[in-house]
Amino acid sequence: MTSFNMDNNHNQELYQVISDRITNSPQNRITFAEYMDLVLYHPQQGYYARKSTQIGAQGDFFTSPHLAQDFGQLLAKQFFQMWEILGKPNSFQLVEMGAGQGIIAADILTYWQQEEPEFWQVLEYIIIEKSPQMQVQQQKLLQPFCQKTQWLDWQDILDNQITGCCFSNELVDAFPVHQLIVKDGKIQEIYLTLSPENNNFIEIADMVSTSDILDYFQTLEININSYPEGYRTEVNLAALDWLKTVSNKLKSGYLLTIDYGYSATRYYHPNRSQGTLQCYYKHQYHNNPYLNLGNQDMTAHVNFTALEITGKSFDLQTVGFTQQGLFLMVLGLGERIANISQIEVQNAQQMQKVLQRRQALHQLIDPTGLGNFGVLIQSKGLTQSPQNPPLIGLTVP
Ligand SMILES: C[S@@+](CC[C@H](N)C(=O)[O-])C[C@H]1O[C@@H](n2cnc3c(N)ncnc32)[C@H](O)[C@@H]1O
C-alpha cells in the first residue's frame, strides 16, 4: 500500500469529487483508469475542463501544430491524396478526433481553401471533442470556417456513414489507462482507496477489474505473469473501444493515428519496469500522477501493435506504419527546410525569424522527439487496386 499526500498545487474540488466517487464505489475503491478519467475529463473540475491554456508555450506541453503550420499543411496533402485514391467522391469527410485548440484544423482548412478549390467544394470537416471547454476554444479559432466545420458526438454519426479519413494527433495517449503490477507472481490491478487515518489516496493492488485485461495480454502473446515482481505497466482498453467505434462509423477510407508509442515487444519489455505514464506541468515532466491534481496533464504511450491487431478484428487493415519525421519529409518538409536557406534576409529581425522557422521544422522531425512519433495508417472498405499509388507519407525517401 502506498499513500499519497496532496501537494499545495491541487484542485480541492476535484479531490472531493474523486473522494466521493471512491466512497460511493463498491469496495470503496476505483481503478486507476477511473481516477485518470476524472482527473483529466471531469466535466467541471477535470484538467481539460478547467484550464484555458494547457497546450502551447504558456501551458504545460506543446504538440506538433504549435511549432509550425507546415504540420497541418503536410497532413492536408496526405488527405488530398486519400481523396484521389477513393476516386474523388462528391463528399469527403475528414473527422478530427481530440482537436485540442483547433490549430491543426485551422491550418488544414486554410491550406485547402487556398490551394485546392476542387477539394474544398466536397470537404466536410467534423470534430469529435470530449472536452466542452476545448470545443469553445476550437469554435472561436475556426469561426472563419463555420460553413465547413461541425462538432458532433459519435452517436450523431450513423454506422457506415463516413467516406473519408478519421485522424488524431496525440489523442490515444490521452485516454485513461489501467495500471497493473506483477505481485506474488501474477498480474494485479492498481486501485485507489482512501486512508482511514487522513483521507489521503492510497494505492492498493488486487485482482484485475475486467477479464479484458487478461485477454489483451493473451492476444499480444505476452505472458505478463512471468514478469519480475514489482513490474508495473499500463493497458489502454479505451483505445480498443475507440477503434471499434471508428470502424463502425467508417464506411470507406482511412484511419490515421499520430502519437508517441512503441510496438508491443518494446512497450512490454521486461526492462521497462515502471511503465510509460507521464505527467506534464509547465513543460516539466515526471511520473507522479498524484501531484498537481487537476493542474497537470497525464499520458501513457500508445501500444501500436495492439491498435493493429485489434483493428484487424474490426475490419481495419494496416496500410503502413512509419515515423513522423519520415512521414513529413516525404510529404515535402525536406524541400521546405531546403528552401529556408534560399531566403534572403535584410536585417537581424528577419534573420531571427528564419532561424526560428528552421528550428521549428527541425523539431517536427527530430528523431529524439516529435520525429520519433509513430504514424499508423489503417483502412476500411477500400478495394486494393494495383492502379492505386502508395500513400505518399508511407513511401520511403
Ligand atoms: C493532448 S490533446 C491533443 C490536441 C491536438 N490534437 C493537438 O495535437 O494539439 C488531447 C485532446 O483530445 C481530447 N480528447 C481526449 N479524449 C477524447 C475522446 N475520447 N474523444 C474526443 N476527444 C478526446 C482532449 O480534450 C484534447 O482536446
The ligand as an SDF file (V2000), in Angstrom:
LIG
                    3D

 27 29  0  0  0  0  0  0  0  0999 V2000
   -3.1790   16.1070  -25.9140 C   0  0  0  0  0  0  0  0  0  0  0  0
   -4.5270   16.9270  -26.5630 S   0  0  0  0  0  0  0  0  0  0  0  0
   -4.0810   16.9470  -28.3050 C   0  0  0  0  0  0  0  0  0  0  0  0
   -4.7490   18.0710  -29.0310 C   0  0  0  0  0  0  0  0  0  0  0  0
   -4.4680   18.2130  -30.5200 C   0  0  0  0  0  0  0  0  0  0  0  0
   -4.7840   17.0220  -31.2590 N   0  0  0  0  0  0  0  0  0  0  0  0
   -3.0500   18.6440  -30.8000 C   0  0  0  0  0  0  0  0  0  0  0  0
   -2.3320   17.9510  -31.4950 O   0  0  0  0  0  0  0  0  0  0  0  0
   -2.6770   19.7300  -30.3100 O   0  0  0  0  0  0  0  0  0  0  0  0
   -5.8130   15.7040  -26.4740 C   0  0  0  0  0  0  0  0  0  0  0  0
   -7.1570   16.1780  -26.9710 C   0  0  0  0  0  0  0  0  0  0  0  0
   -8.0320   15.0470  -27.0520 O   0  0  0  0  0  0  0  0  0  0  0  0
   -9.2710   15.3600  -26.4150 C   0  0  0  0  0  0  0  0  0  0  0  0
   -9.8770   14.0810  -26.0120 N   0  0  0  0  0  0  0  0  0  0  0  0
   -9.4910   13.2410  -25.0430 C   0  0  0  0  0  0  0  0  0  0  0  0
  -10.2450   12.1330  -25.0270 N   0  0  0  0  0  0  0  0  0  0  0  0
  -11.1220   12.2490  -26.0360 C   0  0  0  0  0  0  0  0  0  0  0  0
  -12.1410   11.4170  -26.5560 C   0  0  0  0  0  0  0  0  0  0  0  0
  -12.4370   10.2470  -26.0230 N   0  0  0  0  0  0  0  0  0  0  0  0
  -12.8420   11.8600  -27.6250 N   0  0  0  0  0  0  0  0  0  0  0  0
  -12.5750   13.0610  -28.1790 C   0  0  0  0  0  0  0  0  0  0  0  0
  -11.6340   13.9000  -27.7210 N   0  0  0  0  0  0  0  0  0  0  0  0
  -10.9010   13.4990  -26.6680 C   0  0  0  0  0  0  0  0  0  0  0  0
   -8.8490   16.2970  -25.2990 C   0  0  0  0  0  0  0  0  0  0  0  0
   -9.9180   17.0180  -24.7710 O   0  0  0  0  0  0  0  0  0  0  0  0
   -7.8450   17.1700  -26.0630 C   0  0  0  0  0  0  0  0  0  0  0  0
   -8.5110   18.1090  -26.8610 O   0  0  0  0  0  0  0  0  0  0  0  0
  1  2  1  0
  2  3  1  0
  2 10  1  0
  3  4  1  0
  4  5  1  0
  5  6  1  0
  5  7  1  0
  7  8  2  0
  7  9  1  0
 10 11  1  0
 11 12  1  0
 11 26  1  0
 12 13  1  0
 13 14  1  0
 13 24  1  0
 14 15  1  0
 14 23  1  0
 15 16  2  0
 16 17  1  0
 17 18  1  0
 17 23  2  0
 18 19  1  0
 18 20  2  0
 20 21  1  0
 21 22  2  0
 22 23  1  0
 24 25  1  0
 24 26  1  0
 26 27  1  0
M  CHG  2   2   1   9  -1
M  END
$$$$
